[in-house]
Amino acid sequence: MNMTAMIRFVSVVSLLLLAGCGNTVYSLGETKDDPALYATIFPYYIETCAVSAMKKMHGLGFEYQGGAGGHAVVYLNGVCRDAGSSYPSVHMCRGDEQTADSGVGLSSNGHFSNAAWIATPGRQFFFDGALDKGEGVTRASYDRTQARAKQLGILDGVVFHEDAYDELPPGMSRAEFKYEASVGTDYAISLGRGRFCARLPVNREQMQRVVAHLNAQNAQYRDGKRTFEMTVTNQNCSHFTHNVLAAAGLWDEWPTDRFVLISALSFPVPKNEFVNQMRRSNDLPIDDPVSLYRDAVARQALLRDDWLPDGPGAIADAEPVRAPNDIYETNVNLIFYDRPVLSSLQSYFDNLPTDPRYTDLAGNLHYYADVYSRIGAEWKSPEWWLAHSHLPSGDDASFVAFYKRYHDYVDRMNAAANHDLLTLQKSAHPVVVAAGGAARDSN
């Protein structure tokens, strides 16, 4: 068996291991999400989304039929697309670009040959296309969305693999096909897909690293000398979103160059990644500085960025496919890659709607204000922690330095959580971010 055949075999076997049952309901209970208000409190945030399979109705152009493993995309608030560029690149939004919708949505797609990702400006258009609130998907709203995408030029400079055109409908140009094949997957997500999204507030320096990571990733394919090749096990859409979060400091990078038989045993999947992100950003032992110190990524995040992966604002949201819908089926699944008995992904997922700190910003901020207050009230000396930690003796000085940063961090975050709660309580209506920036830098 040659390498190409082996890769195909492993990919098929891996997909067969995807396990799930029943119809997916795209809801996490009653939430009060207001992205504009959220952005006034957390002007820089990363929102990764596990999005469902997509099933286009017959007789409507390119009939894409996606698998139940779904797709993954990411939205960056505070980052803007380089509108003057003839190729996908991004930069930190400037003062004259700051609005409540100043951000960019990113998607990595196996169709692309000379780019790993494309960028769609604005949260509203990235998720909802040119549809108004409550509007269904009709032929008119579908065409209007594609027309707007072409006007924005989100696929400018992007070359598709030749085999992508094997499904080119008769009478459709290649230029038209690129936008037809990308709608619902790379932009206007909710027209054809339901989604579960997790937000992670970061600071400006972290987001700058994300921007540098993204631009460097695309730069290696821009001249066409190196071709972007997406595979299920070694370079998929969830590798892309996982490593965006890694650039910010949430967790370690996921390698994309491992031997295929090794990578097939462990590779990121959209819905799994959604749960893993929520765990990482909500359930670290933030009242245990020794455990945080032992976590190499968390330790670096605190010492380098004065930030921890687990903190206020890391909430989840869900949205179903737009309905009524004349273009796409609305009964679509999104399943876990799960290993029975060994994994608790489903039980954790099922628990999210039962605790408001996971899905409601007010509940989330109250939770963290209480946690930080309790940590302060139960404060212990670094010597006490060292005596009960069983850390190597050579780590004493390093832990004491870490503990001082931890002490300062908890005090600052306690004040920030209470300040943000007050902001939330005073905001009876959606708030638009003023030109020049938001109320304060997060974290």
DOKEDO-402897 format. One line per 8 residues: number of its first residue (from 1); their letters; for each residue x, y, z negated of C-alpha. Coordinates in steps of 0.25 Angstrom, whole numbers, plus 2048, in hexadecimal, padded with zeros to 3 digits. Example, Ala and Ser with C-alpha at 12.3 -4.5 7.8 and 13.67 -1.06 7.14 Angstrom:
2
1> AS> 831:7EE:7E1  837:7FC:7E3
This chain:
443
1> MNMTAMIR> 800:800:800  806:80D:804  806:81A:7FB  7FA:820:802  7F2:814:801  7F6:812:7F3  7F1:821:7F0  7E4:81E:7F6
9> FVSVVSLL> 7E2:811:7EF  7E5:817:7E1  7DC:823:7E4  7D0:81A:7E7  7D3:812:7DB  7D4:81E:7D2  7C7:824:7D8  7C0:816:7D5
17> LLAGCGNT> 7C4:818:7C6  7BC:824:7C5  7B1:821:7BB  7A4:828:7B9  795:826:7B9  788:82D:7BB  786:83B:7C0  78E:846:7BB
25> VYSLGETK> 787:852:7B4  78E:85F:7B6  78B:865:7A8  792:866:79B  785:86B:794  780:879:791  78C:883:794  78C:892:795
33> DDPALYAT> 797:894:79F  79A:8A2:7A3  7A7:8A2:7AB  7A8:8B1:7AC  7A7:8B2:79D  7B1:8A7:79B  7BB:8AE:7A4  7BA:8BB:79B
41> IFPYYIET> 7BF:8B2:78F  7C9:8A9:797  7CD:8B0:7A3  7D7:8A5:7A7  7D1:897:7A8  7D2:88A:7B0  7C5:883:7B3  7C7:875:7B8
49> CAVSAMKK> 7BB:86E:7BE  7B8:85F:7C0  7AE:860:7CC  7A5:855:7D1  7A4:84D:7DD  79E:854:7E9  794:84E:7F3  790:856:7FF
57> MHGLGFEY> 783:853:805  783:84D:813  782:855:820  789:862:81A  796:863:820  7A2:85C:819  79C:852:810  7A5:851:804
65> QGGAGGHA> 7A3:845:7FB  7AC:846:7EE  7AF:83B:7E4  7A9:83B:7D6  7B7:83E:7D1  7B4:84C:7D5  7BE:858:7D7  7C5:862:7CE
73> VVYLNGVC> 7C7:871:7D0  7CC:87C:7C7  7C8:88B:7C5  7D2:895:7C0  7CD:8A2:7B9  7D6:8AE:7BB  7DD:8A8:7C7  7DA:8AD:7D5
81> RDAGSSYP> 7DC:8A8:7E3  7E6:8AF:7EC  7DB:8B5:7F5  7E6:8BB:7FF  7ED:8AD:801  7EB:8A4:80C  7ED:898:803  7E8:894:7F6
89> SVHMCRGD> 7EF:89B:7EA  7EB:8A2:7DD  7F0:8AD:7D4  7EC:8B2:7C6  7E0:8BC:7C9  7E4:8CA:7C9  7DC:8D5:7C1  7D4:8D9:7CE
97> EQTADSGV> 7D0:8CB:7D0  7CB:8C9:7C2  7BC:8C6:7C1  7B3:8BC:7BA  7B5:8B3:7C6  7C4:8B5:7C8  7C9:8A7:7C9  7CC:89C:7D3
105> GLSSNGHF> 7C7:88E:7D6  7D1:883:7DA  7CF:876:7E1  7D9:86B:7E6  7D4:863:7F2  7D9:857:7FA  7D5:85E:806  7E0:868:805
113> SNAAWIAT> 7EE:866:80C  7F6:873:809  7F0:877:7FB  7ED:870:7EE  7E2:879:7EB  7D9:884:7F0  7D4:890:7E8  7C6:896:7E8
121> PGRQFFFD> 7C4:8A4:7E2  7BA:8A6:7D7  7B3:89D:7CD  7A6:89F:7D2  7A9:89C:7E1  7B2:890:7DD  7A7:889:7D5  79A:88E:7DC
129> GALDKGEG> 79E:893:7E9  795:89E:7EF  789:89A:7E7  782:8A3:7DE  77E:89E:7D0  773:893:7D1  774:893:7E0  773:885:7E6
137> VTRASYDR> 77C:87F:7F1  775:881:7FF  77B:881:80C  77B:891:80C  783:891:7FE  78C:886:803  790:88E:80F  791:89B:808
145> TQARAKQL> 79B:895:7FE  7A3:88F:80A  7A3:89D:811  7A8:8A4:804  7B3:899:802  7B8:89C:810  7B7:8AB:80E  7C0:8A9:801
153> GILDGVVF> 7CA:8A1:80A  7CC:896:7FF  7D1:88C:809  7DA:896:810  7E7:890:813  7E3:882:80E  7E5:876:818  7DD:869:817
161> HEDAYDEL> 7E2:85B:819  7DF:857:827  7D7:84B:822  7CE:854:81B  7C8:858:828  7C4:849:82B  7B6:84D:825  7B5:85A:82D
169> PPGMSRAE> 7A6:85B:831  7A4:85D:840  7A3:86C:844  7AA:871:838  7B8:878:839  7C3:874:830  7C3:882:829  7B4:880:826
177> FKYEASVG> 7B7:872:821  7C1:876:817  7B7:87F:810  7AC:874:812  7B5:86A:80B  7B9:872:800  7AB:878:7FB  7A7:872:7EE
185> TDYAISLG> 7B5:86C:7EC  7BF:878:7ED  7B5:883:7EB  7A6:885:7E8  7A7:879:7DF  799:878:7D9  792:878:7E7  796:869:7E7
193> RGRFCARL> 79C:864:7DA  798:864:7CB  7A3:868:7C2  7A9:867:7B4  7B3:872:7B1  7BC:875:7A5  7C2:883:7A2  7D0:885:79C
201> PVNREQMQ> 7D3:894:798  7E2:897:79A  7EA:8A4:799  7F0:8AC:7A5  7FE:8A5:7A4  7F8:897:7A5  7F0:89B:7B1  7FC:8A1:7B8
209> RVVAHLNA> 802:894:7B7  7F6:88D:7BD  7F7:897:7C9  806:894:7CB  803:885:7CA  7F8:886:7D5  7FF:88F:7DF  80B:886:7DE
217> QNAQYRDG> 803:87A:7E0  7FD:87F:7ED  80A:886:7F2  810:878:7F4  806:875:7FF  804:882:805  80D:881:811  808:873:814
225> KRTFEMTV> 815:86C:813  810:865:807  802:85F:808  7F8:85F:7FC  7F3:851:7FA  7E8:84E:7F0  7E7:840:7EA  7DD:83A:7E0
233> TNQNCSHF> 7E8:836:7D6  7F4:83F:7D8  7EF:84D:7DD  7E0:84F:7DB  7D8:85B:7D8  7D9:857:7C9  7E8:857:7C9  7E6:865:7CF
241> THNVLAAA> 7DD:86A:7C4  7E5:863:7B9  7F2:869:7BD  7EC:877:7BD  7E8:875:7AE  7F6:870:7AC  7FC:87C:7B2  7F4:884:7A7
249> GLWDEWPT> 7FA:87B:79C  7EE:872:799  7F5:865:79B  800:85E:7A3  800:85F:7B2  7FB:852:7B9  805:84D:7C2  801:84C:7D1
257> DRFVLISA> 80D:844:7D6  80D:837:7CF  80D:829:7D5  7FF:826:7DA  7FD:819:7D2  801:821:7C5  7F8:82D:7C8  7ED:824:7CB
265> LSFPVPKN> 7ED:820:7BD  7EA:82E:7B8  7E5:839:7C0  7DD:845:7BD  7CE:845:7C1  7C4:851:7C0  7BB:84D:7B5  7C6:847:7AD
273> EFVNQMRR> 7CE:854:7AE  7C2:85C:7AA  7C1:854:79D  7D0:853:79B  7D0:863:79C  7C5:864:792  7CC:85B:788  7D9:862:78A
281> SNDLPIDD> 7D3:870:788  7CA:86D:77D  7CE:862:775  7DD:863:771  7E0:863:762  7E2:872:761  7E2:872:752  7EE:868:752
289> PVSLYRDA> 7FA:870:756  803:863:755  7FA:85C:760  7FB:869:768  80A:869:767  80B:85A:76B  803:85E:777  80E:862:781
297> VARQALLR> 805:86A:78A  7FD:871:77F  80A:874:778  810:87B:785  803:882:787  803:889:779  812:88C:77A  812:891:788
305> DDWLPDGP> 804:897:78A  7FF:899:77C  7F3:890:780  7EE:882:77D  7E6:87A:787  7DA:878:77C  7D4:886:77A  7C8:88F:77B
313> GAIADAEP> 7C0:890:789  7C3:881:78E  7B5:87E:791  7AE:875:79B  7A2:878:7A5  79B:870:7AF  793:874:7BC  78A:86B:7C5
321> VRAPNDIY> 78A:86B:7D4  782:877:7D9  773:874:7DB  76B:874:7E3  774:86F:7ED  772:86D:7FC  781:869:7FF  786:860:7F4
329> ETNVNLIF> 780:855:7EB  77F:85A:7DD  77F:84C:7D6  78E:84A:7D6  798:843:7CC  7A5:846:7C5  7AB:83A:7BE  7B7:837:7B5
337> YDRPVLSS> 7C3:82E:7B8  7C1:827:7AB  7C7:81B:7A5  7BD:814:79C  7BF:813:78D  7CD:81A:78E  7C7:828:792  7BD:831:78B
345> LQSYFDNL> 7BB:83B:796  7AC:838:798  7A9:839:789  7B1:846:788  7AA:84C:794  79C:848:78E  7A0:84F:781  7A3:85D:788
353> PTDPRYTD> 794:862:788  793:85E:779  79D:868:774  79B:877:778  7AA:87A:776  7AC:872:784  7A2:879:78C  79E:886:786
361> LAGNLHYY> 7A7:892:784  7A1:897:777  7A1:889:771  7B0:888:776  7B4:895:770  7AD:892:762  7B4:885:762  7C2:88A:764
369> ADVYSRIG> 7C0:896:75A  7BC:88C:750  7C8:883:753  7D2:88E:752  7CC:894:746  7CD:886:73F  7DB:884:743  7DF:892:73D
377> AEWKSPEW> 7D8:88E:730  7DF:881:72F  7ED:886:733  7F9:87E:72F  808:881:72F  811:87C:73A  818:874:72F  80B:86D:72B
385> WLAHSHLP> 809:869:73A  817:864:73B  816:85C:72F  80A:855:734  80D:854:743  818:849:744  81F:852:74F  82D:84F:752
393> SGDDASFV> 836:858:748  83C:85E:754  82F:864:758  82D:86C:74B  832:87A:750  82B:878:75D  81E:875:756  81F:881:74D
401> AFYKRYHD> 821:88A:759  815:883:760  80C:884:753  80F:893:752  809:895:760  7FE:88C:75D  7FB:894:750  7FB:8A1:759
409> YVDRMNAA> 7F3:89B:764  7E8:896:75A  7E6:8A4:754  7E5:8AA:761  7DB:8A0:767  7D3:8A2:75B  7D2:8B1:75D  7D0:8AE:76C
417> ANHDLLTL> 7C4:8A4:76A  7BD:8AD:761  7BF:8B9:76A  7BA:8B1:776  7AE:8AD:76E  7AA:8BC:76B  7AC:8BF:77A  7A2:8B3:77D
425> QKSAHPVV> 798:8B8:773  798:8C6:778  796:8C2:787  788:8C1:789  789:8C2:798  794:8BD:7A2  7A0:8C5:7A2  7A8:8C9:7AE
433> VAAGGAAR> 7B7:8CA:7AD  7BC:8D8:7AF  7C6:8DC:7BA  7D4:8DA:7B5  7D2:8CE:7AC  7C9:8C7:7A2  7C8:8CB:793  7D4:8C4:78E
441> DSN> 7DE:8B9:792  7D9:8AB:78D  7E2:8A4:783
